[in-house]
Amino acid sequence: MNDIRRTILWVIFAFSLIMLWDQWQVHHGRSATFFPRSAAPAATVSGAPASAVPSAAPGAVAGHVPGNTSSAPVPAAPAVAAERIDVRTDVMKLVFDTRGGSLVHSEFLRYDDADQPGQPFVLLDDSRERVYLAQSGLIGGQGGAALPTHETVMTFTGERQMAEGANTLTLRFESPEVNGVKLVKTYTLERGSYVIQARHEVINQGAQPVSPQLYVQLVRDGNKAPGESSFYSTFTGPAFYTPEKKYQKVEFKEIASGKASFEKTSPDAGYVAMAQHYFASAWLLNQGHENFVRALGPNLYSAGMIAAVPAVAPGASQVLDTRLFVGPQIEKMMEGVAPGLELVKDYGWFTILSKPLYKLLYWLHSLIGNWGWAIVALVVLLKIAFYWLNAKAYASMAKMKAINPKIMALRERLKDKPQQMQQEMMRIYREEKVNPMGGCLPIMIQIPVFIALYWVLLSSVEMRGAPWVLWVQDLSAKDPYFILPIVMTLTTLLQTALNPLPPDPMQAKLMWIMPLVFSVMFFFFPAGLVLYWITNNILTIAQQWLINTRMGVPPQFNLPKFR
């Protein structure tokens, strides 16, 4: 009876894992792996939208989006045709639109597109397939007159390419006068930097003082990042940072349902970001502000901040400096840009463990010069740190293996008397001073550390395009020849064979089936993750072999009987 119960529990456990994996896939916007279901096609945006303009009320917006039938006011059509301005630095190629002086396209010259080697990776875009824009403009008080917004066509002056030997490149967008107010945006790009200084100068050419507000926003469709694997997924969507509440993620579906929860106001500096795997954008403010999100239409969202501009007297001007980050999630770099910006590189619940692991990995890379060997070295250091904990686990396993013949004989002799069999087994464990759970608990303690390391390797853009040896030329991509996953599967099975067989035959079979099932997923995981797992397996096998030998329990392969 006990065997039947255990068998049923193991089947339920295995099926639960499959169901959890399936729901995790669906939760992250992917198709179910084991139980696919029909789904409505994702909404797409046709053409470049004229995105919404925040009104004086925080979070409220007005404007027009294709397919939006709301009664929100629509800015008047510009009298002057807009122009696209191509700009190039040593690390980025950017496209600005004179309509609002908005950033509508960005390419990173040091990062190739995963699907098109040799082509720069595109983050911001304004095309039929994708919408991802950085915009800013002015709004007046409640019921105030219209002011220059991101819909206002501006006049461009400045440079289009960073000159040889120059360290900065400056672009200037000047709006026409709108109800006596002119807005001048000055973008300053620096050599080697992904941070754009964005100065907003408000000039009052009217006869009355004005007290406008500046808004900055990121507009993006709700699709996952192109090329993201269906076997793992990182967070994609808006996030806010305030000193009071720190880092706050907002799901697109929460915005669509009107249930987004985040800090609405902050008296201090902060940022609004749009995160995805490896890359991010963020508007940064150095003063008190209000935060907002809005669904602009089918599968289109905005997230931004509103800040007060000091009152501007007639004939005077006021300046509000902001910054726009558009670049890779290099943790060390983001730490130097603004407090908390490195949190955009999201480790989830394991941040407290992942951050020190990343710093250690970064330090090892600075010594070794290769990210693949740095991963190997990091796993070696972790195994050394946990050596005594592992030793206790493997010593317990060795004792279990030594008494396993007694247990198996006992099960055979008392197979028709389960209650007596359990009592006799407990007696043997007491006499031999063996704890059946002794091999599990020390290993369980280490699991959070290795999960944290998993997220470090999955989230670090440094792995992108980083070679290891021979055929592995990108640690962030799957092994093109599946050599590493095959080696990982073999080492996992070898490690399983060295463990003592559970007395229950069904458990013994599941011990072999589960590693095979999960090894299939590793065929599609990044090579860096598989390398870390292989290294851990090999070191575990070596330590297990050594401890067994020292305890006088010759290592042997325990194979289940599948019949």
C-alpha angles and dihedrals in degrees: 000000000000090000091053091050092049091047092051091048092051091050091049090048093051093045090048090054090052092049092047091051090049094050091045088057092049091045090057094050097260131126115265112264100211104018108032119189134191114264136186113260116260115262115252130203116238111218127331111320126224092234126215125278117220114241125213092278111083112255094008116121138184130198143084131286123179108264094019111124097182120129093240114140117262121219115245116264111265117255092215124060115247121241133208115231117204113208129182134193129170092273106026144041111206136184120207125191119219085217095096094338087266126167105238105165137028133180126186110220094199095052124065125214108260092226097039112042111206093029118102117249113258119216109161113042142166108199141115090270100044140021121196118146141164113217141169139177147140133282128186130223123287106308091000125146122278116270135190110297137172086280094061113103109233137195117250127216129164144060128325100196133033108252121236108274093010120123100199140042122199130203125185127198117187122190125212116252111282114190090336095311128108125191122206118191117196118189119194118194121193130208113266093004134118092196118097118201106222116193117190113199117190113202120193110210094163132092097250131062115255132205106197129173126227119224127193121188144173116218119198142160116245097243123121118255111282114264096016111153121251089220096064134017137191128201118287119187147058125324134183131207124201127163088238101052100016117205117007123180121205121200118222090231089056090055091049092051094044092240100112112142120202141122106290098195137024130184091207142054120295145140145238115219139184109214134194136152110313097342139064146171127214140178111216126202127189097205143051115300148158124249126218143175129192140180104230098186142312107345094344125115141174132204124183153132135254121210130183119245115214113257111280117216121214110283092013135100139212129205128213116187121209135166132223120206117200114167153078121321097251101163097207091050095047092050088063095048101060139337110277097006090118088065088076083079090078121210093170116210093351098063093113090059100030097057096059090042090054091049090051091048090048091051092049090051090052088057100040102031096217124088093209094056089041088059090051091048092049093053090048090053091048091050090051090049091052095038098114092043090052090044090060091050095048092043088056090048090050091054089048090052091050093055095037093099089056092050093048092049090048092051091050093048096046101031090125093049105057096169094052090043091056091049092050092047091053089049091054091048091052094047093047091041092233124151110205089208094046092097094050106047098060089049092047090057090058097049096086090054093053092044088052089051089049090058092046091056093041095049103038113104088200087079090059108106092351112143125218113179138328109321096011103086099150120042091192093059129069118267104272092215097034090234095134095048090050091050089047092052092049093049090047091053091046090052090049091050091055092056119089114261114251112246090239109082092211092053089048091055093046089052086065100036097052096056089050092050094050093042088065089065091054090063086074099037123104113277091240091061092048091048091054091050093048091051091050091049094050093048091046091052091048093050092045091050092049095049093046091052093048091051092052094249105127111223111252136172114248110202123186123231110242097198 
